[in-house]
């Protein structure tokens, strides 16, 4: 397993020792330590969707302590959240799990605009709070995407100077895409590749569906004999698009699904070569005992495929 850790770190040779050491912390923590697989608990949904929509189904989840304790007790690689949640728990739980500070967030209180997240925290905050990485969302397809790319590039450069790797949430949406196109296999692979080109160390995308959005991509997929019939095929293409699998790409869980649906999806991600899952609502919107069991089942699937 140590060899797998070193293999992954060898893909980031241009980074400083500090960046690589923090990336190593993420790889070598929790149940999946050393396997090169990841299960991360992200809790930015209160900001992104509203507290009632996020937590009312499981009221203990209104408490920031609930989430980090769930991440620790289930054996997650890391816990990711916006500034307020991280500030609430950073001192009490310092050293017990790697923290990822989400530097930008959006809300659902305004409609009719192309997606654009606000900067809600800084790299300095991440350093002050003892975080192991920073996170940032981009929206490929948005009319504001170029501004987002430029901001992300500056943030990644600042984070690298501070010794922190970057996790990019790449969520295609906006005027340039149809609703179906937001999860099209060509679009998800493209968004993941853009994130790699901007210097992301870990890329988070949604599991791709078997739709191809752009006509030119249809021809390319046909000429390249790229299979997209099954989820594992589509996962494999997204992973291949991340520098031939030499960047860490993980997949979001999305809205709450049944246990069987989640485990089937995770199995396909694992078989397709995905590096893991970043599961929020599918974890914390369940009763604690149930969510612990689910997260451990997910980790067992990845462990078997490592």
N, C-alpha and C positions, 0 to 999 in steps of 0.2 A: 504494500500500500504506500510505503514511503516513496517507492519508485514512481508511482502514479503522481504523487504530489510534485515530485521533482520534474517529471515530464511536463505537467501543466505549467509550472513556473518557468520552464525553459522557453515557452511561447512568448514570454513577456521579458525578454532579455534586455530590452532598451530601458526598462524601468529601474528606478533606484532600489537599493537594498530595502529601504523602509516600505516602499510600495509593495514589493514582493513579500516582505514579512507580514504585512497586513493581509495580503491576499492569501498567504499561507495560513493565517489564523482562521479565515473563513473556510478553507479547505479542510483544515485539521480539527474542526470543532464538532462536537455532538455525535450522534449515533453513526453518521456517515463519514466520520473523520478519516481522512486518508484515502477514501475510495474515489475521489474526484467527482462525487455526486453531491447534490445540494437539495435540502428542503429548508426554505426560508419563510418565516412568518412576517408578512407585511401588514401593518395596520394604519393605512392612510385613508381608509374608507369613510371615517367620520368627517374628515375634511372634504373628501371628494363627493360623497353622496348624502351626508347629513347624519347626525347621531341616531335618530330614531330608526331610519332605514338600515343603519349598520348594526345597532346594538340592542334595539328593543326586543328582538326575538330571543336574546340571551342576556338579560339585564346585568349580570355581573360584568359584562364586557364594557360597560360604561367606565369602569375603573382602569386606568393605565396599567396598574400592577397586574391585572388579570392577564393581559396579553404577554408581557415579558415572562411571567411565571409559566404560562402555557408553552412558550417557545423553549424555555429552559427545561421544563419537566418532560417535554416530548422528545428532546434531543435535537432540536433544529440547529442548523449551521449558524444562523444569525437571526436577528430581529430588526426589522426596518420600520421606521415611523417618521412623521413630521416632528418639528422642533418641540412642540409642547409635550407630547408623549415621551420623547427621549429625555427632555429636561426633567420630567417627573420621576424617571426611573434610573437615570444614569449613575447617580452616586450610590444608591442603595444596591444596585445590581452590577456595579463595576467589576469587570473581570469574569463574570459568570457566563456571559455570552457575548459574541461580537455584535456591535451595534452599527446599523447603517442609518445615517441621517438623510432623510428625503429633503432635498434642498428647494424643490418647487412643488406647488400644488394648485389645483383648480377646484371650483365649486360648481353647483348646478343651479345657482340663483340667477344666472343670466342666460338668455336664449338668443339664438339668431346670429351668433358670432362664431367665426372659426376658432377652434380650440387653441388656447394659449394659457399655460400655467404661469402663476406669479412666483417670483423668487421669495421664498418664505423662511429661508435659513441660509447660512454661509458656511464656507469651508472652515472659517475660524470657529464657528459654533461647534462643528464636528470635532475639531482638535480640542476645544475646551471641554467637551463632554466625553472625551476618550473614545470616540467612535473609530471603527476599523475601516469604514468606507463611507462614501457619499452616494446618494441616489439622485437621479434627475429624469424627468419625463420629456420626451419629444413626441410631436404629432406629425409624422410624415404624411403629406397630403393636405395639410393645413396651408392656407394662404400665408400664414405667419411662420412657416417652417424654417425659412432661411435665417430669420432672427433667432429662432430656437437653436439651430445648429451652431450659429456663431456664439451664442451665450454658453452652450454646452462645451464648446471647444475651450473657451476661456476658463470655465469651471474645472474641466478636467486638467488643464495645465496648472491651475492653482492647487488643485487637490494633489497632483503629483509632486509639486514642490513641498507640500505638507506631509508627504509620505502616505497618501491615501489612494487606494484604487477607487474606481467609479463604476457604479451599477446604473445602466440606462434602461428605463422603461420606454420601449418603442411601441407606440400605439398609433397605427395609421388611422387617420380620420380627417375630415374636412372637405372643402369644396372639390378637391381633386379626385375624390373617391365616392363610389356608390356605397350604400350601407353594406351590401354583400361583399364589396371590395375591401372593406376594413379588415377582414380576416381571410382574404384570398391568399392562396399559397404563394403566388408571385409577389404580392405586396408585402406579406409578412417576411419573406426571405429578403426582399429589397430593404425593408426597414431595419432588419437585423444587420445586414451588410453595411448600411449607412452608419449605424451605431459603431460597428467595428472600425470603420474608416475614420470616425471622429475620435477614436482612442479609448472607447469603453473597454473595461476589463471583463465585465459580466453584462450580458444583454438579456432583458426580460421581454418576451413577446407572448401573444396569445397563441394557442394551438391553431394552426392553419386549417382552413376548410378546402374542399376540393373544387374551388372556383378559381379561375384565372381572370384577372381584371382587365389587363391590357392586351389588346390584339397582338401587338408585337411579341409579347411574352408567350402567347399561345404557340406561335411559330417556333420560338426558341425552345420551348418545352418539348414540342414534337420532334424537332431536329435532334435534340439532346436525349431523346427517349427517356425523359424524366417521368417516373411513375408518381401519380398523385391519387391513386384510387383509395388507398388506406391512409389512416392517420400516421402510421409508422413511416410510410413512404414520404409523406409531406414533412414530417419532423426531420427525416434524414436530409431532405433538400434544404431546409432552413439551417440545419447544423452545417451542411456542406458550404452554404453561402457565408458562413462565419469563418472565413479563411481556412476552408477545408477541415473544419472541426477543431481548429486551433485557437478558438476563442470560446469562452464559457457561455453557453446560451441555455437559459432556463425558461420554463413555460408557466403562465399564470393559470390559476384554477377557475377564475371567473365567478359567476353567480353560483349560489349554493345548489348543488346537485345531490343525487342520492349517492350513498356509499359505493354501490356497485358501479355506477357511472364514473365516479372519480377513479376507482381502482382500475377500471378498464382503460380509461384515458391515460392514467399514469403508466400502465403496462405498455401501451402503444408508444408513449414518449420514451420510455426506457429502451424498448426494442429498437426504436428509430435512432438511438444514439444521443437523445437529449441528456443534458447534464443534471436535470432535476426540475423541481417544481417550486413555485413561490405561491403559497396558499394562504389567503386571508379569510374571506367570508366562509369558505368551505370548512375552515377550522373553527374560528371563534363564534360563528353563528350556531354552533351545536353546543349542547351541554358539555361541560368540561371533560367528564369521563369518556363521553363518546368521541370528542375531538382528539383526546390523547390517543385513544385506540386507533382512530383513523390515521393520524399522522404517523404513528408507529407502523401501521400496515403499509403506508406509502413508502416509508423509509426502507422497509424490508424488501419491497419490490426493487428499489434502486440498488440496494446492497447486493441482491442476487444478480443484477445485471452489470455490476462494476467489474 
